[in-house]
Amino acid sequence: MDDLLPEICDQFEESAHWIPLQWIDVGGKPVFYGPVETLRCFEDNSKVRELLGQPGYGRILVVDGQGSRRRALLGDQLALKAVENGWSGVVVVGYVRDVATIGKLDLGVKALGVCPVKTEKRGLGDVGEELRVEGISVCPGDYLYADKNGVVISKDELDLSLLS
């Protein structure tokens, strides 16, 4: 189903929370969903590399880069690492690079924009904490659903078989 989110928002009005940001779709998988892992970092993708180097088990990494436009928190090498390790997607509240290559990978990727500049490597970042994205709580273990309509968060896994 290409337009998953409108169906989710209609069927699960009380538990599905849309994050009101205008994302760009970068990855080769336009519809993706799964349990969330969280990371807060600023212009340093050391922890992004560390997390995507671990088994993903179909999870989605939500990276709160605090909207910085000066450095890309995800590039082709880390996106390839995510695919190799079984991650379903990466959602970056910030910027990414190498978008032509990432677009060919079987990975869902959303970001606020693109920037060709790599990050500094300082080993900084907070893993596994609650994030607040446009007022919406995003916690490890929540479920994220994404398509070209945006991103929805739910505290529980939604029964997609109920959708028409």
QUIJO-V631012 format. One record per residue. N is the residue number from 0. NEAR is the number of other ideal C-beta (glycine too) atoms within 10 Angstrom. Layout:
# QUIJO-V631012
N:NEAR ; N:NEAR
This chain:
# QUIJO-V631012
0:12 ; 1:8 ; 2:11 ; 3:21 ; 4:20 ; 5:14 ; 6:18 ; 7:24 ; 8:16 ; 9:11 ; 10:15 ; 11:19 ; 12:8 ; 13:6 ; 14:14 ; 15:19 ; 16:20 ; 17:16 ; 18:20 ; 19:11 ; 20:16 ; 21:7 ; 22:19 ; 23:14 ; 24:18 ; 25:25 ; 26:27 ; 27:16 ; 28:17 ; 29:14 ; 30:17 ; 31:23 ; 32:23 ; 33:19 ; 34:16 ; 35:20 ; 36:24 ; 37:22 ; 38:25 ; 39:20 ; 40:24 ; 41:18 ; 42:19 ; 43:17 ; 44:29 ; 45:15 ; 46:20 ; 47:25 ; 48:15 ; 49:13 ; 50:25 ; 51:26 ; 52:13 ; 53:13 ; 54:9 ; 55:24 ; 56:12 ; 57:13 ; 58:23 ; 59:28 ; 60:25 ; 61:26 ; 62:26 ; 63:22 ; 64:28 ; 65:11 ; 66:14 ; 67:17 ; 68:13 ; 69:12 ; 70:20 ; 71:26 ; 72:29 ; 73:31 ; 74:19 ; 75:17 ; 76:12 ; 77:21 ; 78:28 ; 79:16 ; 80:17 ; 81:29 ; 82:18 ; 83:12 ; 84:15 ; 85:12 ; 86:25 ; 87:23 ; 88:26 ; 89:31 ; 90:28 ; 91:26 ; 92:24 ; 93:26 ; 94:24 ; 95:28 ; 96:22 ; 97:19 ; 98:21 ; 99:9 ; 100:15 ; 101:25 ; 102:16 ; 103:11 ; 104:18 ; 105:11 ; 106:24 ; 107:26 ; 108:28 ; 109:27 ; 110:27 ; 111:19 ; 112:16 ; 113:15 ; 114:18 ; 115:11 ; 116:11 ; 117:14 ; 118:25 ; 119:12 ; 120:10 ; 121:13 ; 122:11 ; 123:14 ; 124:21 ; 125:13 ; 126:15 ; 127:12 ; 128:13 ; 129:12 ; 130:20 ; 131:10 ; 132:19 ; 133:12 ; 134:8 ; 135:16 ; 136:12 ; 137:22 ; 138:15 ; 139:16 ; 140:13 ; 141:22 ; 142:18 ; 143:25 ; 144:26 ; 145:28 ; 146:23 ; 147:13 ; 148:18 ; 149:18 ; 150:27 ; 151:24 ; 152:23 ; 153:18 ; 154:12 ; 155:10 ; 156:13 ; 157:18 ; 158:9 ; 159:14 ; 160:5 ; 161:10 ; 162:14 ; 163:6
